[in-house]
Amino acid sequence: MNDIALESTNALQESENTRLIILISCVATIGGFLFGFDSGVINGTVDGLKQAFHSTDAQLGFEVASMLLGCAAGAFLAGRLGDLWGRRTVLLISSAMFLTSALGAGFATSSVIFVAARVLGGFAVGAASVMSPAYIAEVASARYRGRLATVQQIAIISGLFCAFLSNYVLARAAGASTSVLWLGQEAWRWMFWMMAIPSVLFLLLLLTIPESPRFLVAKKRKDEALAVLTRLYGAAVARTKFDSIDVSLLVPFGQQSGLSLGLLGRGTKVEEVYDTAGTLKTRTESPFEETFAMRRATGDRWLNVAVLPAGAEAP
């Protein structure tokens, strides 16, 4: 039996399109990069906001923190929207929100407009923080799933770094964040507009990747699901993958290790997952085990995506 299982695993590894899976996952992780960039860019714009909107300390604090309101809503609703419209569709909407937020925050002429733009960007951050790893988990094979999901965390940190670096370069070029830089606009506005570049890239690249095969199976779009699975794993394995996903959808919710990422309204924070990720790697021997360890570490308050019942082999 072990020999048969080994031969089946080897056949799967030989037939899967590893390069395509990695490329698709990398596109999804741009959402993580924008998560980090949007969270970090505000740090260099505080003086500009205070000068432009004549904000009091309390108003300035709300302007800076307003993105978190959108984050909470985006994280809470993304799982349901992903089940209704598709993972890729939610990511497309998020990319459009990132772009609108970047342009709107830069062009804002009042505190109200600025806060509205930041809340919109926060919604995109919350949705992307849920849907990007969800999409990766549902596209990648089990042997790559944990490693590719980890790239999401690297992308977030990279986004933060690029935001800080961009802010520094722009402020230095202008002399100060409140000084005019290009086209008669202050440097702090350009700091927000810089985010439009990765936002447009994210939007365009999302148009080139397929929808999650799990979503397509759930929506009874058999031909589309088989076409995507064939691209990812080859024709010989696509049918087996399809049947495996189809069976997993029949399992009652309480027996699933997770149907979608999302907040369950019990006070969980994204940081809890980040803080435990490093120690989990030393306690588990496989990416799939890490998923269950992550759930135990956070008390089941944050459900990680898994496409099969607990204890079953991941497709």
Backbone hydrogen bonds in HBPLUS format (Angstrom, degrees):
<---DONOR---> <-ACCEPTOR-->    atom                        ^
c    i                          cat <-CA-CA->   ^        H-A-AA   ^      H-
h    n   atom  resd res      DA  || num        DHA   H-A  angle D-A-AA Bond
n    s   type  num  typ     dist DA aas  dist angle  dist       angle   num
A0005-ALA N   A0001-MET O   2.94 MM   4  6.23 162.0  1.97 151.9 156.7     1
A0006-LEU N   A0002-ASN O   2.87 MM   4  6.04 154.3  1.94 144.2 151.7     2
A0007-GLU N   A0003-ASP O   2.91 MM   4  6.12 158.3  1.96 146.5 152.1     3
A0008-SER N   A0004-ILE O   2.92 MM   4  6.16 154.8  1.98 147.9 155.0     4
A0009-THR N   A0005-ALA O   2.91 MM   4  6.17 156.4  1.97 147.5 153.7     5
A0010-ASN N   A0006-LEU O   2.92 MM   4  6.16 161.1  1.95 151.0 156.1     6
A0011-ALA N   A0007-GLU O   2.94 MM   4  6.12 154.6  2.00 145.2 152.2     7
A0012-LEU N   A0008-SER O   3.00 MM   4  6.23 152.6  2.08 144.9 152.1     8
A0013-GLN N   A0009-THR O   2.99 MM   4  6.26 160.9  2.03 151.8 156.4     9
A0014-GLU N   A0010-ASN O   2.99 MM   4  6.18 149.6  2.09 145.5 153.5    10
A0015-SER N   A0011-ALA O   3.08 MM   4  6.21 145.2  2.20 143.1 151.5    11
A0016-GLU N   A0012-LEU O   3.08 MM   4  6.13 143.9  2.21 151.5 159.3    12
A0017-ASN N   A0232-LEU O   2.63 MM 215  5.12 169.1  1.64 141.7 145.6    13
A0021-ILE N   A0017-ASN O   3.04 MM   4  6.33 163.1  2.07 157.6 162.8    14
A0022-ILE N   A0018-THR O   2.98 MM   4  6.18 162.5  2.01 154.3 158.4    15
A0023-LEU N   A0019-ARG O   2.95 MM   4  6.15 159.9  1.99 148.5 154.4    16
A0024-ILE N   A0020-LEU O   2.88 MM   4  6.03 166.7  1.90 155.3 158.6    17
A0025-SER N   A0021-ILE O   3.00 MM   4  6.13 158.3  2.05 143.9 150.2    18
A0026-CYS N   A0022-ILE O   2.88 MM   4  6.09 149.6  1.97 146.0 154.5    19
A0027-VAL N   A0023-LEU O   3.05 MM   4  6.36 149.4  2.14 146.8 154.4    20
A0028-ALA N   A0024-ILE O   3.16 MM   4  6.51 157.4  2.21 146.6 152.1    21
A0029-THR N   A0025-SER O   3.02 MM   4  6.32 142.1  2.17 142.8 153.2    22
A0030-ILE N   A0027-VAL O   3.14 MM   3  5.57 157.4  2.19 109.1 116.0    23
A0031-GLY N   A0028-ALA O   3.13 MM   3  5.89 155.0  2.20 116.8 122.6    24
A0032-GLY N   A0029-THR O   2.88 MM   3  5.02 125.8  2.18  98.5 112.6    25
A0033-PHE N   A0029-THR O   3.08 MM   4  6.57 149.0  2.18 144.9 153.7    26
A0034-LEU N   A0030-ILE O   2.93 MM   4  6.23 158.2  1.98 151.1 155.7    27
A0035-PHE N   A0031-GLY O   2.95 MM   4  6.14 143.3  2.08 137.3 148.1    28
A0036-GLY N   A0032-GLY O   3.04 MM   4  6.39 161.1  2.08 151.5 153.6    29
A0037-PHE N   A0033-PHE O   2.87 MM   4  6.14 161.8  1.90 150.1 156.0    30
A0038-ASP N   A0034-LEU O   2.84 MM   4  5.76 170.3  1.85 147.7 151.1    31
A0039-SER N   A0035-PHE O   3.12 MM   4  6.21 147.4  2.23 141.4 150.4    32
A0040-GLY N   A0036-GLY O   2.98 MM   4  6.11 144.5  2.11 145.1 154.2    33
A0041-VAL N   A0037-PHE O   2.89 MM   4  5.85 151.1  1.97 158.0 163.3    34
A0043-ASN N   A0040-GLY O   3.16 MM   3  5.89 155.0  2.23 119.4 125.3    35
A0044-GLY N   A0041-VAL O   3.36 MM   3  6.16 149.7  2.45 119.7 124.1    36
A0045-THR N   A0042-ILE O   3.14 MM   3  5.33 161.3  2.17 110.1 115.9    37
A0049-LEU N   A0045-THR O   2.93 MM   4  6.19 156.9  1.98 158.9 165.7    38
A0050-LYS N   A0046-VAL O   3.05 MM   4  6.29 163.7  2.08 153.7 157.6    39
A0051-GLN N   A0047-ASP O   3.04 MM   4  6.22 155.5  2.11 146.3 152.8    40
A0052-ALA N   A0048-GLY O   2.84 MM   4  5.90 163.8  1.86 151.8 156.7    41
A0053-PHE N   A0049-LEU O   2.98 MM   4  5.83 165.9  2.00 148.4 152.4    42
A0054-HIS N   A0050-LYS O   3.03 MM   4  5.19 119.2  2.41 124.4 134.1    43
A0060-LEU N   A0056-THR O   2.81 MM   4  5.97 161.4  1.84 154.3 159.9    44
A0061-GLY N   A0057-ASP O   2.94 MM   4  6.11 154.6  2.01 142.8 149.7    45
A0062-PHE N   A0058-ALA O   3.10 MM   4  6.40 152.2  2.18 144.4 151.3    46
A0063-GLU N   A0059-GLN O   2.91 MM   4  6.18 157.6  1.96 150.7 157.2    47
A0064-VAL N   A0060-LEU O   2.97 MM   4  6.18 158.1  2.02 151.5 156.7    48
A0065-ALA N   A0061-GLY O   2.99 MM   4  6.10 157.1  2.04 143.8 150.3    49
A0066-SER N   A0062-PHE O   2.79 MM   4  5.50 120.8  2.14 144.8 156.0    50
A0068-LEU N   A0065-ALA O   2.99 MM   3  5.85 152.3  2.07 126.0 131.9    51
A0069-LEU N   A0066-SER O   3.08 MM   3  5.65 145.2  2.20 114.2 122.5    52
A0070-GLY N   A0067-MET O   3.09 MM   3  5.40 117.8  2.49 103.8 117.4    53
A0071-CYS N   A0067-MET O   2.98 MM   4  6.32 151.4  2.06 147.1 156.4    54
A0072-ALA N   A0068-LEU O   3.05 MM   4  6.23 162.6  2.08 149.6 151.2    55
A0073-ALA N   A0069-LEU O   3.31 MM   4  6.58 164.8  2.33 145.0 148.9    56
A0074-GLY N   A0070-GLY O   2.79 MM   4  5.92 165.7  1.81 156.3 160.8    57
A0075-ALA N   A0071-CYS O   2.89 MM   4  6.02 166.8  1.91 155.3 158.3    58
A0076-PHE N   A0072-ALA O   3.03 MM   4  6.07 152.4  2.10 142.4 150.3    59
A0077-LEU N   A0073-ALA O   2.99 MM   4  6.08 155.2  2.05 150.9 156.5    60
A0078-ALA N   A0074-GLY O   2.95 MM   4  5.67 141.4  2.11 143.6 152.1    61
A0081-LEU N   A0077-LEU O   2.95 MM   4  6.14 169.6  1.96 163.4 166.9    62
A0082-GLY N   A0078-ALA O   2.72 MM   4  5.80 152.6  1.80 149.1 157.2    63
A0083-ASP N   A0079-GLY O   3.06 MM   4  6.32 144.7  2.19 141.1 149.8    64
A0084-LEU N   A0080-ARG O   3.02 MM   4  6.31 140.7  2.18 142.9 154.0    65
A0084-LEU N   A0081-LEU O   3.16 MM   3  4.99 122.9  2.50  90.3 104.9    66
A0085-TRP N   A0081-LEU O   2.77 MM   4  5.78 175.6  1.77 160.4 161.7    67
A0086-GLY N   A0082-GLY O   2.91 MM   4  4.57 135.1  2.11 112.6 124.9    68
A0090-VAL N   A0086-GLY O   3.14 MM   4  6.36 158.6  2.19 147.5 152.4    69
A0091-LEU N   A0087-ARG O   3.04 MM   4  6.34 155.2  2.11 148.7 156.0    70
A0092-LEU N   A0088-ARG O   2.88 MM   4  6.16 149.4  1.97 146.5 155.3    71
A0093-ILE N   A0089-THR O   2.96 MM   4  6.27 158.4  2.01 149.8 155.1    72
A0094-SER N   A0090-VAL O   2.89 MM   4  6.11 154.0  1.96 144.0 151.9    73
A0095-SER N   A0091-LEU O   2.89 MM   4  6.15 153.2  1.96 147.0 153.6    74
A0096-ALA N   A0092-LEU O   3.08 MM   4  6.39 155.5  2.14 147.6 153.6    75
A0097-MET N   A0093-ILE O   2.95 MM   4  6.24 149.1  2.05 145.3 154.4    76
A0098-PHE N   A0094-SER O   2.83 MM   4  6.13 153.3  1.90 151.1 158.5    77
A0099-LEU N   A0095-SER O   3.07 MM   4  6.31 160.7  2.11 146.2 150.6    78
A0100-THR N   A0096-ALA O   2.93 MM   4  6.14 164.6  1.95 148.2 152.7    79
A0101-SER N   A0097-MET O   2.82 MM   4  5.89 159.4  1.86 149.2 155.2    80
A0102-ALA N   A0098-PHE O   2.95 MM   4  6.13 158.9  1.99 148.6 154.1    81
A0103-LEU N   A0099-LEU O   3.07 MM   4  6.31 169.0  2.08 154.9 157.1    82
A0104-GLY N   A0100-THR O   2.79 MM   4  5.80 161.1  1.82 147.5 154.1    83
A0105-ALA N   A0101-SER O   2.85 MM   4  5.81 165.9  1.87 149.2 152.8    84
A0106-GLY N   A0102-ALA O   3.27 MM   4  6.30 155.4  2.33 137.0 143.6    85
A0107-PHE N   A0103-LEU O   2.98 MM   4  6.15 149.0  2.07 148.4 156.8    86
A0108-ALA N   A0104-GLY O   2.96 MM   4  5.77 116.1  2.38 140.3 154.3    87
A0114-PHE N   A0110-SER O   3.07 MM   4  6.29 160.7  2.10 148.9 154.8    88
A0115-VAL N   A0111-SER O   2.87 MM   4  6.06 165.1  1.89 153.5 156.9    89
A0116-ALA N   A0112-VAL O   2.99 MM   4  6.18 161.1  2.03 148.1 153.4    90
A0117-ALA N   A0113-ILE O   3.01 MM   4  6.24 156.8  2.06 147.7 153.5    91
A0118-ARG N   A0114-PHE O   2.95 MM   4  6.23 154.3  2.01 150.6 158.1    92
A0119-VAL N   A0115-VAL O   2.85 MM   4  6.05 157.7  1.90 154.4 160.2    93
A0120-LEU N   A0116-ALA O   3.06 MM   4  6.24 155.7  2.12 143.4 149.9    94
A0121-GLY N   A0117-ALA O   2.99 MM   4  6.27 155.6  2.06 142.3 149.1    95
A0122-GLY N   A0118-ARG O   2.76 MM   4  6.00 145.8  1.88 143.4 153.8    96
A0123-PHE N   A0119-VAL O   2.94 MM   4  6.25 148.4  2.04 146.5 153.9    97
A0124-ALA N   A0120-LEU O   3.18 MM   4  6.55 154.3  2.25 144.1 150.6    98
A0125-VAL N   A0121-GLY O   2.93 MM   4  6.25 150.3  2.02 144.9 153.5    99
A0126-GLY N   A0122-GLY O   2.89 MM   4  6.18 166.1  1.91 156.0 158.2   100
A0127-ALA N   A0123-PHE O   2.92 MM   4  6.10 165.0  1.94 151.8 156.2   101
A0128-ALA N   A0124-ALA O   2.84 MM   4  5.88 163.7  1.87 148.8 154.0   102
A0129-SER N   A0125-VAL O   2.92 MM   4  6.01 151.7  2.00 147.0 154.8   103
A0130-VAL N   A0127-ALA O   3.18 MM   3  5.32 140.0  2.35  99.0 110.0   104
A0131-MET N   A0127-ALA O   2.81 MM   4  5.98 178.2  1.81 162.4 163.0   105
A0132-SER N   A0128-ALA O   2.99 MM   4  5.41 160.3  2.03 134.4 140.5   106
A0134-ALA N   A0130-VAL O   3.28 MM   4  6.31 148.1  2.39 139.0 148.2   107
A0135-TYR N   A0131-MET O   2.79 MM   4  5.84 165.0  1.81 153.3 156.2   108
A0136-ILE N   A0132-SER O   3.06 MM   4  6.27 165.0  2.08 151.4 155.7   109
A0137-ALA N   A0133-PRO O   2.94 MM   4  6.03 163.6  1.97 145.4 149.8   110
A0138-GLU N   A0134-ALA O   3.11 MM   4  6.31 144.2  2.24 144.8 153.9   111
A0139-VAL N   A0135-TYR O   3.04 MM   4  6.20 124.9  2.36 144.1 158.0   112
A0139-VAL N   A0136-ILE O   3.22 MM   3  5.25 144.6  2.35  99.6 109.7   113
A0140-ALA N   A0136-ILE O   2.87 MM   4  5.80 171.7  1.88 160.7 163.1   114
A0144-TYR N   A0141-SER O   3.07 MM   3  5.59 149.4  2.16 114.0 122.8   115
A0145-ARG N   A0141-SER O   2.91 MM   4  5.80 131.8  2.15 151.6 166.2   116
A0148-LEU N   A0144-TYR O   2.88 MM   4  6.00 166.4  1.90 168.5 172.7   117
A0149-ALA N   A0145-ARG O   2.93 MM   4  6.04 153.5  2.00 148.5 156.2   118
A0150-THR N   A0146-GLY O   3.05 MM   4  6.22 140.3  2.22 138.7 148.9   119
A0151-VAL N   A0148-LEU O   3.15 MM   3  5.14 129.6  2.42  93.6 106.5   120
A0152-GLN N   A0149-ALA O   3.12 MM   3  5.41 139.2  2.29 101.9 112.3   121
A0153-GLN N   A0150-THR O   2.95 MM   3  5.35 126.7  2.24 107.1 119.6   122
A0154-ILE N   A0150-THR O   3.26 MM   4  6.71 153.7  2.33 147.2 154.6   123
A0155-ALA N   A0151-VAL O   2.81 MM   4  6.08 151.4  1.90 150.0 158.4   124
A0156-ILE N   A0152-GLN O   3.07 MM   4  6.38 148.4  2.17 143.4 151.0   125
A0157-ILE N   A0153-GLN O   3.21 MM   4  6.53 165.3  2.23 150.1 152.5   126
A0158-SER N   A0154-ILE O   2.88 MM   4  6.09 153.2  1.95 146.9 155.4   127
A0159-GLY N   A0155-ALA O   2.85 MM   4  6.07 149.9  1.94 145.1 153.0   128
A0160-LEU N   A0156-ILE O   3.05 MM   4  6.41 155.6  2.11 149.3 155.4   129
A0161-PHE N   A0157-ILE O   2.96 MM   4  6.22 164.0  1.99 150.3 154.5   130
A0162-CYS N   A0158-SER O   2.88 MM   4  6.09 165.2  1.91 152.0 155.9   131
A0163-ALA N   A0159-GLY O   2.96 MM   4  6.10 149.9  2.05 144.7 152.8   132
A0164-PHE N   A0160-LEU O   3.02 MM   4  6.32 163.0  2.05 154.2 157.9   133
A0165-LEU N   A0161-PHE O   2.87 MM   4  6.09 161.4  1.90 153.0 158.9   134
A0166-SER N   A0162-CYS O   2.80 MM   4  5.83 161.2  1.84 143.6 149.3   135
A0167-ASN N   A0163-ALA O   2.92 MM   4  6.06 163.9  1.94 148.2 152.9   136
A0168-TYR N   A0164-PHE O   2.99 MM   4  6.17 157.9  2.04 144.9 150.9   137
A0169-VAL N   A0165-LEU O   2.95 MM   4  6.18 166.2  1.97 155.0 158.2   138
A0170-LEU N   A0166-SER O   2.96 MM   4  6.10 169.5  1.98 156.7 159.5   139
A0171-ALA N   A0167-ASN O   2.94 MM   4  5.99 163.4  1.96 148.1 153.4   140
A0172-ARG N   A0168-TYR O   2.90 MM   4  5.95 155.7  1.96 146.6 153.8   141
A0173-ALA N   A0169-VAL O   2.92 MM   4  6.06 152.7  1.99 143.8 151.4   142
A0174-ALA N   A0170-LEU O   3.04 MM   4  6.24 149.7  2.14 145.0 152.4   143
A0175-GLY N   A0171-ALA O   2.83 MM   4  5.76 131.9  2.06 138.0 151.3   144
A0179-SER N   A0176-ALA O   3.13 MM   3  5.25 161.9  2.16 106.6 112.3   145
A0188-TRP N   A0177-SER O   2.93 MM  11  5.03 137.8  2.11 158.6 145.6   146
A0187-ALA N   A0179-SER O   2.88 MM   8  6.03 147.0  1.99 161.9 163.3   147
A0181-LEU N   A0185-GLN O   2.80 MM   4  5.94 177.5  1.80 149.0 148.2   148
A0185-GLN N   A0182-TRP O   2.89 MM   3  5.70 168.2  1.90 129.8 133.6   149
A0189-ARG N   A0186-GLU O   3.21 MM   3  5.68 134.4  2.43 107.1 117.7   150
A0190-TRP N   A0187-ALA O   3.05 MM   3  5.11 115.3  2.49  97.2 112.8   151
A0191-MET N   A0187-ALA O   3.03 MM   4  6.38 137.1  2.22 145.9 158.4   152
A0192-PHE N   A0189-ARG O   3.16 MM   3  5.48 126.5  2.46 102.6 114.2   153
A0193-TRP N   A0189-ARG O   3.11 MM   4  6.45 159.4  2.15 145.7 152.0   154
A0194-MET N   A0190-TRP O   2.91 MM   4  6.05 136.6  2.10 146.1 154.5   155
A0195-MET N   A0192-PHE O   3.03 MM   3  5.67 147.2  2.15 114.5 122.7   156
A0196-ALA N   A0193-TRP O   2.98 MM   3  5.39 155.6  2.04 110.6 118.3   157
A0197-ILE N   A0194-MET O   3.22 MM   3  5.90 152.2  2.30 114.0 119.8   158
A0199-SER N   A0195-MET O   3.22 MM   4  6.27 149.3  2.32 143.3 152.4   159
A0200-VAL N   A0196-ALA O   2.93 MM   4  6.04 160.1  1.98 148.5 151.5   160
A0201-LEU N   A0197-ILE O   3.13 MM   4  6.36 162.6  2.16 150.1 155.4   161
A0202-PHE N   A0198-PRO O   2.86 MM   4  5.94 157.2  1.91 143.3 149.3   162
A0203-LEU N   A0199-SER O   2.99 MM   4  6.21 160.5  2.02 147.1 152.3   163
A0204-LEU N   A0200-VAL O   2.98 MM   4  6.19 165.2  2.00 154.2 157.3   164
A0205-LEU N   A0201-LEU O   2.99 MM   4  6.09 165.1  2.01 151.9 156.2   165
A0206-LEU N   A0202-PHE O   2.99 MM   4  6.06 150.5  2.08 146.8 154.5   166
A0207-LEU N   A0204-LEU O   3.21 MM   3  5.44 137.6  2.40  99.5 110.5   167
A0208-THR N   A0205-LEU O   2.98 MM   3  5.35 157.1  2.03 110.2 117.7   168
A0209-ILE N   A0206-LEU O   3.40 MM   3  5.52 161.6  2.43 104.2 109.1   169
A0216-LEU N   A0212-SER O   3.18 MM   4  6.52 160.7  2.22 152.1 157.4   170
A0217-VAL N   A0213-PRO O   2.93 MM   4  6.15 154.5  1.99 149.1 155.4   171
A0218-ALA N   A0214-ARG O   2.95 MM   4  6.15 161.2  1.98 148.2 153.6   172
A0219-LYS N   A0215-PHE O   2.98 MM   4  6.21 141.4  2.14 145.2 155.4   173
A0221-ARG N   A0216-LEU O   2.86 MM   5  5.12 160.1  1.90 165.6 159.8   174
A0220-LYS N   A0217-VAL O   3.00 MM   3  5.06 160.8  2.04 109.6 112.5   175
A0225-ALA N   A0221-ARG O   2.97 MM   4  6.17 161.3  2.01 156.3 162.5   176
A0226-LEU N   A0222-LYS O   2.88 MM   4  6.09 165.7  1.90 160.0 163.2   177
A0227-ALA N   A0223-ASP O   2.98 MM   4  6.14 150.2  2.07 141.6 150.1   178
A0228-VAL N   A0224-GLU O   3.01 MM   4  6.28 157.6  2.06 150.6 155.5   179
A0229-LEU N   A0225-ALA O   2.92 MM   4  6.14 169.2  1.93 155.1 158.3   180
A0230-THR N   A0226-LEU O   2.85 MM   4  5.90 146.4  1.96 141.5 150.6   181
A0231-ARG N   A0227-ALA O   3.12 MM   4  6.37 153.8  2.19 141.7 147.9   182
A0232-LEU N   A0228-VAL O   3.02 MM   4  6.31 149.1  2.12 147.4 156.4   183
A0233-TYR N   A0229-LEU O   2.76 MM   4  5.75 164.0  1.79 151.5 155.7   184
A0234-GLY N   A0230-THR O   2.82 MM   4  4.38 142.8  1.96 120.2 126.8   185
A0237-VAL N   A0234-GLY O   3.27 MM   3  5.75 142.3  2.42 109.8 118.7   186
A0238-ALA N   A0234-GLY O   3.04 MM   4  6.03 140.7  2.20 151.0 163.0   187
A0241-LYS N   A0237-VAL O   2.98 MM   4  6.24 162.3  2.01 161.6 167.3   188
A0242-PHE N   A0238-ALA O   2.89 MM   4  6.10 159.2  1.93 150.6 156.8   189
A0243-ASP N   A0239-ARG O   2.97 MM   4  6.23 166.4  1.98 152.4 154.8   190
A0244-SER N   A0240-THR O   2.96 MM   4  6.15 155.2  2.02 146.0 153.4   191
A0245-ILE N   A0241-LYS O   2.96 MM   4  6.22 162.0  1.99 155.9 159.4   192
A0246-ASP N   A0242-PHE O   2.89 MM   4  6.07 163.5  1.91 153.6 159.0   193
A0247-VAL N   A0243-ASP O   2.95 MM   4  6.11 158.4  1.99 149.2 153.7   194
A0248-SER N   A0244-SER O   3.12 MM   4  6.31 155.7  2.18 141.9 148.6   195
A0249-LEU N   A0245-ILE O   3.15 MM   4  6.43 140.4  2.31 148.3 157.8   196
A0250-LEU N   A0247-VAL O   3.02 MM   3  5.44 155.1  2.08 111.2 119.1   197
A0251-VAL N   A0248-SER O   3.28 MM   3  5.55 159.7  2.32 106.6 112.5   198
A0255-GLN N   A0252-PRO O   3.00 MM   3  5.64 154.7  2.07 120.0 127.4   199
A0256-GLN N   A0253-PHE O   3.05 MM   3  5.30 163.9  2.08 112.5 117.6   200
A0306-ALA N   A0258-GLY O   3.29 MM  48  5.34 150.9  2.38 133.5 131.2   201
A0272-GLU N   A0269-LYS O   3.03 MM   3  5.57 144.1  2.17 111.3 120.3   202
A0273-VAL N   A0270-VAL O   3.01 MM   3  5.56 128.2  2.29 112.6 124.1   203
A0274-TYR N   A0270-VAL O   3.22 MM   4  6.62 160.2  2.26 149.2 155.0   204
A0275-ASP N   A0271-GLU O   2.83 MM   4  5.95 166.6  1.85 156.0 158.5   205
A0276-THR N   A0272-GLU O   3.31 MM   4  6.40 142.5  2.46 136.9 144.9   206
A0277-ALA N   A0273-VAL O   3.12 MM   4  6.09 130.2  2.38 144.8 156.9   207
A0277-ALA N   A0274-TYR O   3.28 MM   3  5.32 141.2  2.44  98.4 108.9   208
A0280-LEU N   A0276-THR O   3.09 MM   4  6.20 152.2  2.17 156.1 164.6   209
A0282-THR N   A0279-THR O   3.19 MM   3  5.52 136.5  2.39 103.3 113.9   210
A0283-ARG N   A0280-LEU O   3.00 MM   3  5.11 147.0  2.11 103.0 113.3   211
A0284-THR N   A0280-LEU O   3.19 MM   4  6.29 125.9  2.49 153.0 164.6   212
A0290-GLU N   A0286-SER O   3.04 MM   4  6.31 149.6  2.13 146.7 156.0   213
A0291-THR N   A0287-PRO O   3.28 MM   4  6.63 137.9  2.47 139.2 148.0   214
A0291-THR N   A0288-PHE O   3.20 MM   3  5.32 130.8  2.46  96.5 108.3   215
A0293-ALA N   A0289-GLU O   2.95 MM   4  6.25 159.2  1.99 154.8 161.6   216
A0294-MET N   A0290-GLU O   2.82 MM   4  5.93 149.0  1.92 145.1 153.1   217
A0295-ARG N   A0291-THR O   3.17 MM   4  6.50 150.5  2.26 141.0 148.1   218
A0296-ARG N   A0292-PHE O   3.02 MM   4  6.34 155.5  2.08 146.7 153.3   219
A0297-ALA N   A0293-ALA O   2.89 MM   4  6.07 157.7  1.94 148.5 154.7   220
A0298-THR N   A0294-MET O   3.13 MM   4  6.31 142.1  2.28 143.1 151.6   221
A0300-ASP N   A0295-ARG O   2.88 MM   5  4.89 160.0  1.92 152.6 151.9   222
A0299-GLY N   A0296-ARG O   3.25 MM   3  5.12 164.9  2.27 102.3 105.7   223
A0301-ARG N   A0298-THR O   3.19 MM   3  5.88 163.2  2.22 117.2 122.3   224
A0312-ALA N   A0309-PRO O   3.01 MM   3  5.64 163.3  2.04 141.4 143.2   225
